[in-house]
Amino acid sequence: MKIRYFSDSNTAFIEFSDKPVAETREISENLYIDTDESGNIVSMTIEHAKEKANMSEISYLQMNSSNTAVA
């Protein structure tokens, strides 16, 4: 997964896979998802990300099967 934040447009782009995009769906006025030919999510675009998705702070926490954090 890759997360890119473009400060000039206040847009976040989250890429889940590198498969070709077959369709873009507008979920709401500021949220779009891209899907592959099988309907699986490829990426997500969030416009006005600081306000709509609290993109002022990003953290990553990987959990193992017993729900404990992995350092």
mmCIF file as Biopython writes it, N, C-alpha, C and O atoms, coordinates in Angstrom:
data_model
#
loop_
_atom_site.group_PDB
_atom_site.id
_atom_site.type_symbol
_atom_site.label_atom_id
_atom_site.label_alt_id
_atom_site.label_comp_id
_atom_site.label_asym_id
_atom_site.label_entity_id
_atom_site.label_seq_id
_atom_site.pdbx_PDB_ins_code
_atom_site.Cartn_x
_atom_site.Cartn_y
_atom_site.Cartn_z
_atom_site.occupancy
_atom_site.B_iso_or_equiv
_atom_site.auth_seq_id
_atom_site.auth_asym_id
_atom_site.pdbx_PDB_model_num
ATOM 1   N N  . MET A ? 1  ? 0.843   -1.160  0.000   1.0 0.0 1  A 1 
ATOM 2   C CA . MET A ? 1  ? 0.000   0.000   0.000   1.0 0.0 1  A 1 
ATOM 3   C C  . MET A ? 1  ? 0.894   1.231   0.000   1.0 0.0 1  A 1 
ATOM 4   O O  . MET A ? 1  ? 1.924   1.277   0.673   1.0 0.0 1  A 1 
ATOM 5   N N  . LYS A ? 2  ? 0.474   2.224   -0.770  1.0 0.0 2  A 1 
ATOM 6   C CA . LYS A ? 2  ? 1.190   3.500   -0.818  1.0 0.0 2  A 1 
ATOM 7   C C  . LYS A ? 2  ? 0.185   4.610   -0.544  1.0 0.0 2  A 1 
ATOM 8   O O  . LYS A ? 2  ? -0.927  4.599   -1.071  1.0 0.0 2  A 1 
ATOM 9   N N  . ILE A ? 3  ? 0.585   5.561   0.281   1.0 0.0 3  A 1 
ATOM 10  C CA . ILE A ? 3  ? -0.238  6.728   0.556   1.0 0.0 3  A 1 
ATOM 11  C C  . ILE A ? 3  ? 0.541   7.950   0.103   1.0 0.0 3  A 1 
ATOM 12  O O  . ILE A ? 3  ? 1.682   8.167   0.509   1.0 0.0 3  A 1 
ATOM 13  N N  . ARG A ? 4  ? -0.097  8.739   -0.742  1.0 0.0 4  A 1 
ATOM 14  C CA . ARG A ? 4  ? 0.526   9.977   -1.211  1.0 0.0 4  A 1 
ATOM 15  C C  . ARG A ? 4  ? -0.404  11.131  -0.838  1.0 0.0 4  A 1 
ATOM 16  O O  . ARG A ? 4  ? -1.620  11.061  -1.019  1.0 0.0 4  A 1 
ATOM 17  N N  . TYR A ? 5  ? 0.208   12.197  -0.311  1.0 0.0 5  A 1 
ATOM 18  C CA . TYR A ? 5  ? -0.564  13.391  0.006   1.0 0.0 5  A 1 
ATOM 19  C C  . TYR A ? 5  ? 0.001   14.544  -0.806  1.0 0.0 5  A 1 
ATOM 20  O O  . TYR A ? 5  ? 1.201   14.817  -0.764  1.0 0.0 5  A 1 
ATOM 21  N N  . PHE A ? 6  ? -0.870  15.218  -1.544  1.0 0.0 6  A 1 
ATOM 22  C CA . PHE A ? 6  ? -0.489  16.342  -2.386  1.0 0.0 6  A 1 
ATOM 23  C C  . PHE A ? 6  ? -0.966  17.625  -1.707  1.0 0.0 6  A 1 
ATOM 24  O O  . PHE A ? 6  ? -2.144  17.974  -1.778  1.0 0.0 6  A 1 
ATOM 25  N N  . SER A ? 7  ? -0.042  18.320  -1.051  1.0 0.0 7  A 1 
ATOM 26  C CA . SER A ? 7  ? -0.419  19.495  -0.261  1.0 0.0 7  A 1 
ATOM 27  C C  . SER A ? 7  ? -0.951  20.631  -1.125  1.0 0.0 7  A 1 
ATOM 28  O O  . SER A ? 7  ? -1.782  21.414  -0.664  1.0 0.0 7  A 1 
ATOM 29  N N  . ASP A ? 8  ? -0.487  20.737  -2.374  1.0 0.0 8  A 1 
ATOM 30  C CA . ASP A ? 8  ? -0.947  21.836  -3.225  1.0 0.0 8  A 1 
ATOM 31  C C  . ASP A ? 8  ? -2.430  21.732  -3.555  1.0 0.0 8  A 1 
ATOM 32  O O  . ASP A ? 8  ? -3.087  22.748  -3.783  1.0 0.0 8  A 1 
ATOM 33  N N  . SER A ? 9  ? -2.964  20.510  -3.583  1.0 0.0 9  A 1 
ATOM 34  C CA . SER A ? 9  ? -4.395  20.324  -3.875  1.0 0.0 9  A 1 
ATOM 35  C C  . SER A ? 9  ? -5.156  19.741  -2.686  1.0 0.0 9  A 1 
ATOM 36  O O  . SER A ? 9  ? -6.364  19.516  -2.774  1.0 0.0 9  A 1 
ATOM 37  N N  . ASN A ? 10 ? -4.452  19.491  -1.563  1.0 0.0 10 A 1 
ATOM 38  C CA . ASN A ? 10 ? -5.052  18.904  -0.367  1.0 0.0 10 A 1 
ATOM 39  C C  . ASN A ? 10 ? -5.785  17.606  -0.712  1.0 0.0 10 A 1 
ATOM 40  O O  . ASN A ? 10 ? -6.926  17.384  -0.307  1.0 0.0 10 A 1 
ATOM 41  N N  . THR A ? 11 ? -5.088  16.760  -1.474  1.0 0.0 11 A 1 
ATOM 42  C CA . THR A ? 11 ? -5.657  15.500  -1.949  1.0 0.0 11 A 1 
ATOM 43  C C  . THR A ? 11 ? -4.789  14.333  -1.482  1.0 0.0 11 A 1 
ATOM 44  O O  . THR A ? 11 ? -3.562  14.382  -1.567  1.0 0.0 11 A 1 
ATOM 45  N N  . ALA A ? 12 ? -5.445  13.283  -0.989  1.0 0.0 12 A 1 
ATOM 46  C CA . ALA A ? 12 ? -4.741  12.056  -0.610  1.0 0.0 12 A 1 
ATOM 47  C C  . ALA A ? 12 ? -5.063  10.978  -1.638  1.0 0.0 12 A 1 
ATOM 48  O O  . ALA A ? 12 ? -6.201  10.845  -2.089  1.0 0.0 12 A 1 
ATOM 49  N N  . PHE A ? 13 ? -4.042  10.217  -1.997  1.0 0.0 13 A 1 
ATOM 50  C CA . PHE A ? 13 ? -4.205  9.110   -2.932  1.0 0.0 13 A 1 
ATOM 51  C C  . PHE A ? 13 ? -3.662  7.860   -2.245  1.0 0.0 13 A 1 
ATOM 52  O O  . PHE A ? 13 ? -2.485  7.803   -1.889  1.0 0.0 13 A 1 
ATOM 53  N N  . ILE A ? 14 ? -4.513  6.869   -2.063  1.0 0.0 14 A 1 
ATOM 54  C CA . ILE A ? 14 ? -4.125  5.634   -1.395  1.0 0.0 14 A 1 
ATOM 55  C C  . ILE A ? 14 ? -4.194  4.517   -2.426  1.0 0.0 14 A 1 
ATOM 56  O O  . ILE A ? 14 ? -5.253  4.235   -2.987  1.0 0.0 14 A 1 
ATOM 57  N N  . GLU A ? 15 ? -3.057  3.888   -2.664  1.0 0.0 15 A 1 
ATOM 58  C CA . GLU A ? 15 ? -2.965  2.833   -3.676  1.0 0.0 15 A 1 
ATOM 59  C C  . GLU A ? 15 ? -2.850  1.483   -2.968  1.0 0.0 15 A 1 
ATOM 60  O O  . GLU A ? 15 ? -1.935  1.261   -2.176  1.0 0.0 15 A 1 
ATOM 61  N N  . PHE A ? 16 ? -3.788  0.589   -3.265  1.0 0.0 16 A 1 
ATOM 62  C CA . PHE A ? 16 ? -3.814  -0.725  -2.648  1.0 0.0 16 A 1 
ATOM 63  C C  . PHE A ? 16 ? -3.152  -1.788  -3.516  1.0 0.0 16 A 1 
ATOM 64  O O  . PHE A ? 16 ? -2.614  -2.765  -2.994  1.0 0.0 16 A 1 
ATOM 65  N N  . SER A ? 17 ? -3.186  -1.610  -4.831  1.0 0.0 17 A 1 
ATOM 66  C CA . SER A ? 17 ? -2.532  -2.545  -5.739  1.0 0.0 17 A 1 
ATOM 67  C C  . SER A ? 17 ? -2.130  -1.806  -7.000  1.0 0.0 17 A 1 
ATOM 68  O O  . SER A ? 17 ? -2.532  -0.664  -7.221  1.0 0.0 17 A 1 
ATOM 69  N N  . ASP A ? 18 ? -1.330  -2.472  -7.825  1.0 0.0 18 A 1 
ATOM 70  C CA . ASP A ? 18 ? -0.897  -1.837  -9.073  1.0 0.0 18 A 1 
ATOM 71  C C  . ASP A ? 18 ? -1.652  -2.388  -10.288 1.0 0.0 18 A 1 
ATOM 72  O O  . ASP A ? 18 ? -1.197  -2.245  -11.422 1.0 0.0 18 A 1 
ATOM 73  N N  . LYS A ? 19 ? -2.793  -3.012  -10.046 1.0 0.0 19 A 1 
ATOM 74  C CA . LYS A ? 19 ? -3.607  -3.534  -11.148 1.0 0.0 19 A 1 
ATOM 75  C C  . LYS A ? 19 ? -4.188  -2.375  -11.952 1.0 0.0 19 A 1 
ATOM 76  O O  . LYS A ? 19 ? -4.375  -1.284  -11.415 1.0 0.0 19 A 1 
ATOM 77  N N  . PRO A ? 20 ? -4.473  -2.599  -13.223 1.0 0.0 20 A 1 
ATOM 78  C CA . PRO A ? 20 ? -5.078  -1.540  -14.044 1.0 0.0 20 A 1 
ATOM 79  C C  . PRO A ? 20 ? -6.479  -1.186  -13.541 1.0 0.0 20 A 1 
ATOM 80  O O  . PRO A ? 20 ? -7.242  -2.055  -13.120 1.0 0.0 20 A 1 
ATOM 81  N N  . VAL A ? 21 ? -6.794  0.090   -13.594 1.0 0.0 21 A 1 
ATOM 82  C CA . VAL A ? 21 ? -8.105  0.574   -13.168 1.0 0.0 21 A 1 
ATOM 83  C C  . VAL A ? 21 ? -9.105  0.361   -14.296 1.0 0.0 21 A 1 
ATOM 84  O O  . VAL A ? 21 ? -8.870  0.771   -15.433 1.0 0.0 21 A 1 
ATOM 85  N N  . ALA A ? 22 ? -10.226 -0.284  -13.971 1.0 0.0 22 A 1 
ATOM 86  C CA . ALA A ? 22 ? -11.279 -0.508  -14.950 1.0 0.0 22 A 1 
ATOM 87  C C  . ALA A ? 22 ? -12.419 0.489   -14.790 1.0 0.0 22 A 1 
ATOM 88  O O  . ALA A ? 22 ? -13.094 0.830   -15.761 1.0 0.0 22 A 1 
ATOM 89  N N  . GLU A ? 23 ? -12.632 0.961   -13.545 1.0 0.0 23 A 1 
ATOM 90  C CA . GLU A ? 23 ? -13.744 1.866   -13.285 1.0 0.0 23 A 1 
ATOM 91  C C  . GLU A ? 23 ? -13.431 2.756   -12.083 1.0 0.0 23 A 1 
ATOM 92  O O  . GLU A ? 23 ? -12.811 2.313   -11.116 1.0 0.0 23 A 1 
ATOM 93  N N  . THR A ? 24 ? -13.862 4.005   -12.154 1.0 0.0 24 A 1 
ATOM 94  C CA . THR A ? 24 ? -13.784 4.928   -11.024 1.0 0.0 24 A 1 
ATOM 95  C C  . THR A ? 24 ? -15.202 5.212   -10.570 1.0 0.0 24 A 1 
ATOM 96  O O  . THR A ? 24 ? -16.068 5.563   -11.373 1.0 0.0 24 A 1 
ATOM 97  N N  . ARG A ? 25 ? -15.432 5.056   -9.266  1.0 0.0 25 A 1 
ATOM 98  C CA . ARG A ? 25 ? -16.765 5.289   -8.702  1.0 0.0 25 A 1 
ATOM 99  C C  . ARG A ? 25 ? -16.714 6.464   -7.741  1.0 0.0 25 A 1 
ATOM 100 O O  . ARG A ? 25 ? -15.824 6.542   -6.894  1.0 0.0 25 A 1 
ATOM 101 N N  . GLU A ? 26 ? -17.664 7.376   -7.871  1.0 0.0 26 A 1 
ATOM 102 C CA . GLU A ? 26 ? -17.774 8.488   -6.937  1.0 0.0 26 A 1 
ATOM 103 C C  . GLU A ? 26 ? -18.612 8.020   -5.759  1.0 0.0 26 A 1 
ATOM 104 O O  . GLU A ? 26 ? -19.804 7.748   -5.907  1.0 0.0 26 A 1 
ATOM 105 N N  . ILE A ? 27 ? -17.995 7.926   -4.598  1.0 0.0 27 A 1 
ATOM 106 C CA . ILE A ? 27 ? -18.680 7.491   -3.386  1.0 0.0 27 A 1 
ATOM 107 C C  . ILE A ? 27 ? -19.415 8.669   -2.749  1.0 0.0 27 A 1 
ATOM 108 O O  . ILE A ? 27 ? -20.548 8.536   -2.286  1.0 0.0 27 A 1 
ATOM 109 N N  . SER A ? 28 ? -18.754 9.816   -2.736  1.0 0.0 28 A 1 
ATOM 110 C CA . SER A ? 28 ? -19.352 11.068  -2.271  1.0 0.0 28 A 1 
ATOM 111 C C  . SER A ? 28 ? -18.658 12.189  -3.027  1.0 0.0 28 A 1 
ATOM 112 O O  . SER A ? 28 ? -17.821 11.943  -3.896  1.0 0.0 28 A 1 
ATOM 113 N N  . GLU A ? 29 ? -19.011 13.414  -2.688  1.0 0.0 29 A 1 
ATOM 114 C CA . GLU A ? 29 ? -18.466 14.559  -3.407  1.0 0.0 29 A 1 
ATOM 115 C C  . GLU A ? 29 ? -16.936 14.613  -3.367  1.0 0.0 29 A 1 
ATOM 116 O O  . GLU A ? 29 ? -16.319 15.136  -4.294  1.0 0.0 29 A 1 
ATOM 117 N N  . ASN A ? 30 ? -16.322 14.085  -2.317  1.0 0.0 30 A 1 
ATOM 118 C CA . ASN A ? 30 ? -14.869 14.181  -2.149  1.0 0.0 30 A 1 
ATOM 119 C C  . ASN A ? 30 ? -14.163 12.836  -2.062  1.0 0.0 30 A 1 
ATOM 120 O O  . ASN A ? 30 ? -12.983 12.789  -1.717  1.0 0.0 30 A 1 
ATOM 121 N N  . LEU A ? 31 ? -14.850 11.750  -2.364  1.0 0.0 31 A 1 
ATOM 122 C CA . LEU A ? 31 ? -14.270 10.420  -2.219  1.0 0.0 31 A 1 
ATOM 123 C C  . LEU A ? 31 ? -14.538 9.585   -3.470  1.0 0.0 31 A 1 
ATOM 124 O O  . LEU A ? 31 ? -15.682 9.422   -3.892  1.0 0.0 31 A 1 
ATOM 125 N N  . TYR A ? 32 ? -13.464 9.063   -4.050  1.0 0.0 32 A 1 
ATOM 126 C CA . TYR A ? 32 ? -13.554 8.242   -5.251  1.0 0.0 32 A 1 
ATOM 127 C C  . TYR A ? 32 ? -12.771 6.954   -5.044  1.0 0.0 32 A 1 
ATOM 128 O O  . TYR A ? 32 ? -11.705 6.961   -4.428  1.0 0.0 32 A 1 
ATOM 129 N N  . ILE A ? 33 ? -13.299 5.854   -5.557  1.0 0.0 33 A 1 
ATOM 130 C CA . ILE A ? 33 ? -12.537 4.607   -5.529  1.0 0.0 33 A 1 
ATOM 131 C C  . ILE A ? 33 ? -12.366 4.095   -6.954  1.0 0.0 33 A 1 
ATOM 132 O O  . ILE A ? 33 ? -13.250 4.237   -7.800  1.0 0.0 33 A 1 
ATOM 133 N N  . ASP A ? 34 ? -11.218 3.503   -7.189  1.0 0.0 34 A 1 
ATOM 134 C CA . ASP A ? 34 ? -10.917 2.876   -8.473  1.0 0.0 34 A 1 
ATOM 135 C C  . ASP A ? 34 ? -10.942 1.376   -8.263  1.0 0.0 34 A 1 
ATOM 136 O O  . ASP A ? 34 ? -10.389 0.870   -7.287  1.0 0.0 34 A 1 
ATOM 137 N N  . THR A ? 35 ? -11.583 0.666   -9.177  1.0 0.0 35 A 1 
ATOM 138 C CA . THR A ? 35 ? -11.661 -0.786  -9.091  1.0 0.0 35 A 1 
ATOM 139 C C  . THR A ? 35 ? -11.078 -1.429  -10.341 1.0 0.0 35 A 1 
ATOM 140 O O  . THR A ? 35 ? -11.013 -0.810  -11.402 1.0 0.0 35 A 1 
ATOM 141 N N  . ASP A ? 36 ? -10.652 -2.689  -10.198 1.0 0.0 36 A 1 
ATOM 142 C CA . ASP A ? 36 ? -10.142 -3.431  -11.336 1.0 0.0 36 A 1 
ATOM 143 C C  . ASP A ? 36 ? -11.305 -4.114  -12.053 1.0 0.0 36 A 1 
ATOM 144 O O  . ASP A ? 36 ? -12.463 -3.910  -11.690 1.0 0.0 36 A 1 
ATOM 145 N N  . GLU A ? 37 ? -11.008 -4.906  -13.047 1.0 0.0 37 A 1 
ATOM 146 C CA . GLU A ? 37 ? -12.061 -5.544  -13.841 1.0 0.0 37 A 1 
ATOM 147 C C  . GLU A ? 37 ? -12.889 -6.546  -13.048 1.0 0.0 37 A 1 
ATOM 148 O O  . GLU A ? 37 ? -13.993 -6.898  -13.462 1.0 0.0 37 A 1 
ATOM 149 N N  . SER A ? 38 ? -12.369 -7.014  -11.905 1.0 0.0 38 A 1 
ATOM 150 C CA . SER A ? 38 ? -13.116 -7.939  -11.045 1.0 0.0 38 A 1 
ATOM 151 C C  . SER A ? 38 ? -13.897 -7.215  -9.948  1.0 0.0 38 A 1 
ATOM 152 O O  . SER A ? 38 ? -14.590 -7.856  -9.158  1.0 0.0 38 A 1 
ATOM 153 N N  . GLY A ? 39 ? -13.791 -5.887  -9.895  1.0 0.0 39 A 1 
ATOM 154 C CA . GLY A ? 39 ? -14.492 -5.122  -8.877  1.0 0.0 39 A 1 
ATOM 155 C C  . GLY A ? 39 ? -13.714 -4.926  -7.593  1.0 0.0 39 A 1 
ATOM 156 O O  . GLY A ? 39 ? -14.245 -4.374  -6.630  1.0 0.0 39 A 1 
ATOM 157 N N  . ASN A ? 40 ? -12.455 -5.371  -7.558  1.0 0.0 40 A 1 
ATOM 158 C CA . ASN A ? 40 ? -11.609 -5.201  -6.371  1.0 0.0 40 A 1 
ATOM 159 C C  . ASN A ? 40 ? -11.047 -3.784  -6.335  1.0 0.0 40 A 1 
ATOM 160 O O  . ASN A ? 40 ? -10.726 -3.206  -7.373  1.0 0.0 40 A 1 
ATOM 161 N N  . ILE A ? 41 ? -10.932 -3.235  -5.135  1.0 0.0 41 A 1 
ATOM 162 C CA . ILE A ? 41 ? -10.427 -1.872  -5.004  1.0 0.0 41 A 1 
ATOM 163 C C  . ILE A ? 41 ? -8.944  -1.807  -5.359  1.0 0.0 41 A 1 
ATOM 164 O O  . ILE A ? 41 ? -8.143  -2.623  -4.902  1.0 0.0 41 A 1 
ATOM 165 N N  . VAL A ? 42 ? -8.597  -0.825  -6.179  1.0 0.0 42 A 1 
ATOM 166 C CA . VAL A ? 42 ? -7.219  -0.589  -6.587  1.0 0.0 42 A 1 
ATOM 167 C C  . VAL A ? 42 ? -6.670  0.628   -5.850  1.0 0.0 42 A 1 
ATOM 168 O O  . VAL A ? 42 ? -5.544  0.606   -5.353  1.0 0.0 42 A 1 
ATOM 169 N N  . SER A ? 43 ? -7.480  1.698   -5.784  1.0 0.0 43 A 1 
ATOM 170 C CA . SER A ? 43 ? -7.025  2.916   -5.130  1.0 0.0 43 A 1 
ATOM 171 C C  . SER A ? 43 ? -8.210  3.762   -4.685  1.0 0.0 43 A 1 
ATOM 172 O O  . SER A ? 43 ? -9.357  3.518   -5.060  1.0 0.0 43 A 1 
ATOM 173 N N  . MET A ? 44 ? -7.889  4.772   -3.866  1.0 0.0 44 A 1 
ATOM 174 C CA . MET A ? 44 ? -8.899  5.677   -3.333  1.0 0.0 44 A 1 
ATOM 175 C C  . MET A ? 44 ? -8.328  7.088   -3.384  1.0 0.0 44 A 1 
ATOM 176 O O  . MET A ? 44 ? -7.159  7.306   -3.064  1.0 0.0 44 A 1 
ATOM 177 N N  . THR A ? 45 ? -9.153  8.036   -3.784  1.0 0.0 45 A 1 
ATOM 178 C CA . THR A ? 45 ? -8.764  9.440   -3.800  1.0 0.0 45 A 1 
ATOM 179 C C  . THR A ? 45 ? -9.677  10.205  -2.852  1.0 0.0 45 A 1 
ATOM 180 O O  . THR A ? 45 ? -10.900 10.082  -2.913  1.0 0.0 45 A 1 
ATOM 181 N N  . ILE A ? 46 ? -9.063  11.001  -1.968  1.0 0.0 46 A 1 
ATOM 182 C CA . ILE A ? 46 ? -9.815  11.803  -1.019  1.0 0.0 46 A 1 
ATOM 183 C C  . ILE A ? 46 ? -9.455  13.260  -1.257  1.0 0.0 46 A 1 
ATOM 184 O O  . ILE A ? 46 ? -8.321  13.676  -1.018  1.0 0.0 46 A 1 
ATOM 185 N N  . GLU A ? 47 ? -10.423 14.031  -1.728  1.0 0.0 47 A 1 
ATOM 186 C CA . GLU A ? 47 ? -10.225 15.462  -1.912  1.0 0.0 47 A 1 
ATOM 187 C C  . GLU A ? 47 ? -10.535 16.179  -0.607  1.0 0.0 47 A 1 
ATOM 188 O O  . GLU A ? 47 ? -11.341 15.698  0.189   1.0 0.0 47 A 1 
ATOM 189 N N  . HIS A ? 48 ? -9.898  17.333  -0.380  1.0 0.0 48 A 1 
ATOM 190 C CA . HIS A ? 48 ? -10.027 18.081  0.874   1.0 0.0 48 A 1 
ATOM 191 C C  . HIS A ? 48 ? -9.663  17.154  2.047   1.0 0.0 48 A 1 
ATOM 192 O O  . HIS A ? 48 ? -10.365 17.096  3.056   1.0 0.0 48 A 1 
ATOM 193 N N  . ALA A ? 49 ? -8.570  16.448  1.884   1.0 0.0 49 A 1 
ATOM 194 C CA . ALA A ? 49 ? -8.185  15.367  2.798   1.0 0.0 49 A 1 
ATOM 195 C C  . ALA A ? 49 ? -7.966  15.812  4.239   1.0 0.0 49 A 1 
ATOM 196 O O  . ALA A ? 49 ? -8.320  15.078  5.161   1.0 0.0 49 A 1 
ATOM 197 N N  . LYS A ? 50 ? -7.395  16.988  4.457   1.0 0.0 50 A 1 
ATOM 198 C CA . LYS A ? 50 ? -7.160  17.427  5.840   1.0 0.0 50 A 1 
ATOM 199 C C  . LYS A ? 50 ? -8.470  17.557  6.604   1.0 0.0 50 A 1 
ATOM 200 O O  . LYS A ? 50 ? -8.554  17.186  7.774   1.0 0.0 50 A 1 
ATOM 201 N N  . GLU A ? 51 ? -9.479  18.080  5.944   1.0 0.0 51 A 1 
ATOM 202 C CA . GLU A ? 51 ? -10.768 18.287  6.608   1.0 0.0 51 A 1 
ATOM 203 C C  . GLU A ? 51 ? -11.616 17.013  6.618   1.0 0.0 51 A 1 
ATOM 204 O O  . GLU A ? 51 ? -12.254 16.708  7.625   1.0 0.0 51 A 1 
ATOM 205 N N  . LYS A ? 52 ? -11.631 16.277  5.526   1.0 0.0 52 A 1 
ATOM 206 C CA . LYS A ? 52 ? -12.538 15.142  5.374   1.0 0.0 52 A 1 
ATOM 207 C C  . LYS A ? 52 ? -12.002 13.842  5.958   1.0 0.0 52 A 1 
ATOM 208 O O  . LYS A ? 52 ? -12.781 12.967  6.336   1.0 0.0 52 A 1 
ATOM 209 N N  . ALA A ? 53 ? -10.677 13.705  6.037   1.0 0.0 53 A 1 
ATOM 210 C CA . ALA A ? 53 ? -10.095 12.438  6.490   1.0 0.0 53 A 1 
ATOM 211 C C  . ALA A ? 53 ? -9.025  12.614  7.558   1.0 0.0 53 A 1 
ATOM 212 O O  . ALA A ? 53 ? -8.264  11.687  7.835   1.0 0.0 53 A 1 
ATOM 213 N N  . ASN A ? 54 ? -8.964  13.800  8.158   1.0 0.0 54 A 1 
ATOM 214 C CA . ASN A ? 54 ? -7.992  14.073  9.218   1.0 0.0 54 A 1 
ATOM 215 C C  . ASN A ? 54 ? -6.573  13.690  8.787   1.0 0.0 54 A 1 
ATOM 216 O O  . ASN A ? 54 ? -5.852  13.019  9.526   1.0 0.0 54 A 1 
ATOM 217 N N  . MET A ? 55 ? -6.183  14.120  7.593   1.0 0.0 55 A 1 
ATOM 218 C CA . MET A ? 55 ? -4.875  13.771  7.050   1.0 0.0 55 A 1 
ATOM 219 C C  . MET A ? 55 ? -3.740  14.597  7.639   1.0 0.0 55 A 1 
ATOM 220 O O  . MET A ? 55 ? -2.616  14.527  7.141   1.0 0.0 55 A 1 
ATOM 221 N N  . SER A ? 56 ? -3.999  15.371  8.678   1.0 0.0 56 A 1 
ATOM 222 C CA . SER A ? 56 ? -2.925  16.130  9.309   1.0 0.0 56 A 1 
ATOM 223 C C  . SER A ? 56 ? -1.968  15.215  10.063  1.0 0.0 56 A 1 
ATOM 224 O O  . SER A ? 56 ? -0.826  15.585  10.336  1.0 0.0 56 A 1 
ATOM 225 N N  . GLU A ? 57 ? -2.446  14.014  10.398  1.0 0.0 57 A 1 
ATOM 226 C CA . GLU A ? 57 ? -1.595  13.035  11.078  1.0 0.0 57 A 1 
ATOM 227 C C  . GLU A ? 57 ? -1.895  11.646  10.516  1.0 0.0 57 A 1 
ATOM 228 O O  . GLU A ? 57 ? -3.051  11.234  10.427  1.0 0.0 57 A 1 
ATOM 229 N N  . ILE A ? 58 ? -0.830  10.935  10.140  1.0 0.0 58 A 1 
ATOM 230 C CA . ILE A ? 58 ? -0.978  9.578   9.623   1.0 0.0 58 A 1 
ATOM 231 C C  . ILE A ? 58 ? -0.086  8.668   10.446  1.0 0.0 58 A 1 
ATOM 232 O O  . ILE A ? 58 ? 1.086   8.972   10.666  1.0 0.0 58 A 1 
ATOM 233 N N  . SER A ? 59 ? -0.637  7.553   10.902  1.0 0.0 59 A 1 
ATOM 234 C CA . SER A ? 59 ? 0.176   6.563   11.584  1.0 0.0 59 A 1 
ATOM 235 C C  . SER A ? 59 ? -0.136  5.195   11.000  1.0 0.0 59 A 1 
ATOM 236 O O  . SER A ? 59 ? -1.194  4.981   10.410  1.0 0.0 59 A 1 
ATOM 237 N N  . TYR A ? 60 ? 0.789   4.287   11.173  1.0 0.0 60 A 1 
ATOM 238 C CA . TYR A ? 60 ? 0.653   2.936   10.640  1.0 0.0 60 A 1 
ATOM 239 C C  . TYR A ? 60 ? 0.926   1.967   11.771  1.0 0.0 60 A 1 
ATOM 240 O O  . TYR A ? 60 ? 1.953   2.057   12.444  1.0 0.0 60 A 1 
ATOM 241 N N  . LEU A ? 61 ? 0.016   1.051   11.973  1.0 0.0 61 A 1 
ATOM 242 C CA . LEU A ? 61 ? 0.184   0.049   13.029  1.0 0.0 61 A 1 
ATOM 243 C C  . LEU A ? 61 ? -0.197  -1.303  12.452  1.0 0.0 61 A 1 
ATOM 244 O O  . LEU A ? 61 ? -1.349  -1.526  12.077  1.0 0.0 61 A 1 
ATOM 245 N N  . GLN A ? 62 ? 0.762   -2.193  12.383  1.0 0.0 62 A 1 
ATOM 246 C CA . GLN A ? 62 ? 0.506   -3.538  11.877  1.0 0.0 62 A 1 
ATOM 247 C C  . GLN A ? 62 ? 0.147   -4.453  13.044  1.0 0.0 62 A 1 
ATOM 248 O O  . GLN A ? 62 ? 0.855   -4.502  14.050  1.0 0.0 62 A 1 
ATOM 249 N N  . MET A ? 63 ? -0.945  -5.166  12.899  1.0 0.0 63 A 1 
ATOM 250 C CA . MET A ? 63 ? -1.424  -6.055  13.959  1.0 0.0 63 A 1 
ATOM 251 C C  . MET A ? 63 ? -1.155  -7.508  13.575  1.0 0.0 63 A 1 
ATOM 252 O O  . MET A ? 63 ? -1.259  -7.876  12.405  1.0 0.0 63 A 1 
ATOM 253 N N  . ASN A ? 64 ? -0.808  -8.331  14.564  1.0 0.0 64 A 1 
ATOM 254 C CA . ASN A ? 64 ? -0.653  -9.757  14.297  1.0 0.0 64 A 1 
ATOM 255 C C  . ASN A ? 64 ? -1.964  -10.463 14.629  1.0 0.0 64 A 1 
ATOM 256 O O  . ASN A ? 64 ? -2.936  -9.811  15.009  1.0 0.0 64 A 1 
ATOM 257 N N  . SER A ? 65 ? -2.001  -11.774 14.492  1.0 0.0 65 A 1 
ATOM 258 C CA . SER A ? 65 ? -3.238  -12.522 14.661  1.0 0.0 65 A 1 
ATOM 259 C C  . SER A ? 65 ? -3.809  -12.467 16.072  1.0 0.0 65 A 1 
ATOM 260 O O  . SER A ? 65 ? -4.999  -12.723 16.254  1.0 0.0 65 A 1 
ATOM 261 N N  . SER A ? 66 ? -3.008  -12.144 17.062  1.0 0.0 66 A 1 
ATOM 262 C CA . SER A ? 66 ? -3.535  -12.055 18.439  1.0 0.0 66 A 1 
ATOM 263 C C  . SER A ? 66 ? -3.889  -10.613 18.815  1.0 0.0 66 A 1 
ATOM 264 O O  . SER A ? 66 ? -4.056  -10.295 19.992  1.0 0.0 66 A 1 
ATOM 265 N N  . ASN A ? 67 ? -4.003  -9.732  17.790  1.0 0.0 67 A 1 
ATOM 266 C CA . ASN A ? 67 ? -4.392  -8.333  17.966  1.0 0.0 67 A 1 
ATOM 267 C C  . ASN A ? 67 ? -3.411  -7.548  18.824  1.0 0.0 67 A 1 
ATOM 268 O O  . ASN A ? 67 ? -3.823  -6.661  19.572  1.0 0.0 67 A 1 
ATOM 269 N N  . THR A ? 68 ? -2.137  -7.852  18.735  1.0 0.0 68 A 1 
ATOM 270 C CA . THR A ? 68 ? -1.107  -7.056  19.404  1.0 0.0 68 A 1 
ATOM 271 C C  . THR A ? 68 ? -0.267  -6.381  18.323  1.0 0.0 68 A 1 
ATOM 272 O O  . THR A ? 68 ? -0.063  -6.922  17.236  1.0 0.0 68 A 1 
ATOM 273 N N  . ALA A ? 69 ? 0.201   -5.211  18.648  1.0 0.0 69 A 1 
ATOM 274 C CA . ALA A ? 69 ? 0.975   -4.427  17.689  1.0 0.0 69 A 1 
ATOM 275 C C  . ALA A ? 69 ? 2.320   -5.085  17.430  1.0 0.0 69 A 1 
ATOM 276 O O  . ALA A ? 69 ? 2.933   -5.664  18.327  1.0 0.0 69 A 1 
ATOM 277 N N  . VAL A ? 70 ? 2.766   -4.983  16.183  1.0 0.0 70 A 1 
ATOM 278 C CA . VAL A ? 70 ? 4.081   -5.473  15.773  1.0 0.0 70 A 1 
ATOM 279 C C  . VAL A ? 70 ? 4.970   -4.274  15.594  1.0 0.0 70 A 1 
ATOM 280 O O  . VAL A ? 70 ? 4.634   -3.374  14.824  1.0 0.0 70 A 1 
ATOM 281 N N  . ALA A ? 71 ? 6.093   -4.228  16.279  1.0 0.0 71 A 1 
ATOM 282 C CA . ALA A ? 71 ? 6.996   -3.074  16.195  1.0 0.0 71 A 1 
ATOM 283 C C  . ALA A ? 71 ? 7.809   -3.100  14.942  1.0 0.0 71 A 1 
ATOM 284 O O  . ALA A ? 71 ? 8.620   -2.203  14.713  1.0 0.0 71 A 1 
#
